[in-house]
Amino acid sequence: LESTFAESEKGVLNIYALLSATTMDIVTCFIFGLKAGSNLIDDRKQLAWFLELYNSRRSYNFWPQEFPRFTSFVEKWLGYRLTPKWVDEANGEIEKWTASMCDDAGAVSTVGDARTEDRPVVYQQLQNSMAKATKGVGDDTLQTQIASEVLDHLAAGFDTSGITLVYVVHELSRHLEVQARLRAELLGLSPQPVPSSAPKLPDAKTVDNLPFLHAVIWETLRLHS
């Protein structure tokens, strides 16, 4: 493992970075398709870049996110910033990154023979529904609104899921008997969970219906809401 996932102390794995990369890749590829989605697990430099930007603005989210007009008013008319300027710059970089994935998904959607896994089905549905709901706005304004909506989905999907999975791993490491029982349940799947190079994975609905896996997730959410 490279330095992004390793801490200075020997043998310590930064599971938050690893699971953040995993959940972001899952969410972006679900929305944009595999080709236009992120690949932060393999691209450690981009992962480090993104997490530094995203986490640096954590403590300053409230005013610009919940009261954007008030925040703008205070800055413009009273000359007082409720958040540091670099927070705006970090947000701007994340917005550009999201917009670039929107552009890549738009390019893939014009390719008639694109692979099924590369087709941005969710993004296209969102684009079509927003185009109908905002008739009369220019293309640039529409694309900005779509990118803004997508960014909300990315932030809500990757961060909450990544943090929850960190706690899942933490609790499983503390309760080996639970870990063993969960592993036994997963190994009972058909086909069995195997490395990503394998041609088939267990059916998603079957995984979703596993009772002990369900209990582990819910108990983690109860302990770490």
Secondary structure, DSSP 8 states (H G I E B T S, - for coil): --GGGB-SSTT-B-HHHHHHHHHHHHHHHHHH-TTTS--TTT-HHHHHHHHHHHHHTGGG-HHHHH-HHHHHHHHHHH---SS-HHHHHHHHHHHHHHHHHHHHHHHHHT-TT--GGG--HHHHHHHHHHHHHTTTS-HHHHHHHHHHHHHHHHHHHHHHHHHHHHHHHHHHHH-HHHHHHHHHHHHTSSS----TTSS----HHHHHT-HHHHHHHHHHHHHT-
